[in-house]
Amino acid sequence: MSEQRYNRYEKARILGARALQVSYGAPVLIETDQTEPILVAAEEYDAGALPFTVRRESN
């Protein structure tokens, strides 16, 4: 399976959705010293730990 590349809009949507989950008490998927949900989400994204997928419609 190849690593999927996300454009900036997809990345923003993924980080925002994950930050919202973390702010509502979802377990953090990596070890981090961050306390801000958006920074936690960014670290998880960089570590490749997020289980999000993006469905793209083909024309």
C-alpha positions in Angstrom: 0.0 0.0 0.0 1.5 3.4 -1.0 1.3 6.4 1.2 -1.5 8.8 0.2 -0.6 12.4 -0.4 -3.1 15.0 0.8 -3.6 18.5 -0.6 -3.6 21.4 1.9 -7.4 21.4 2.1 -7.6 17.7 2.9 -4.8 18.1 5.5 -6.6 21.0 7.1 -9.9 19.0 7.3 -8.1 16.0 8.8 -6.2 18.0 11.4 -9.4 20.0 12.3 -11.4 16.8 12.7 -8.8 15.1 14.8 -8.3 18.2 17.0 -12.0 18.2 17.7 -11.9 14.6 18.7 -9.0 15.2 21.0 -10.7 18.2 22.6 -13.7 16.0 23.4 -11.5 13.5 25.2 -10.5 11.0 22.5 -7.3 9.1 23.4 -4.1 10.5 22.0 -2.5 8.0 19.6 1.2 9.0 20.3 3.4 10.0 23.1 3.6 13.8 23.2 4.2 16.7 25.5 1.7 19.0 23.7 -1.6 20.0 25.4 -3.3 22.0 22.6 -5.5 19.7 20.6 -4.4 21.1 17.2 -0.8 20.6 18.1 -1.5 17.0 19.2 -3.3 16.4 15.9 -0.4 17.9 13.9 2.1 15.6 15.7 -0.1 12.6 15.1 -0.4 13.5 11.4 3.4 13.9 11.1 3.9 10.5 12.8 1.4 8.9 10.3 -0.7 7.7 13.2 -4.1 9.0 12.0 -6.6 6.5 10.7 -8.3 8.9 8.3 -8.8 8.3 4.6 -9.9 10.7 1.9 -12.4 9.5 -0.8 -11.9 11.3 -4.1 -14.5 11.2 -6.8 -13.1 10.4 -10.2 -14.6 12.3 -13.1 
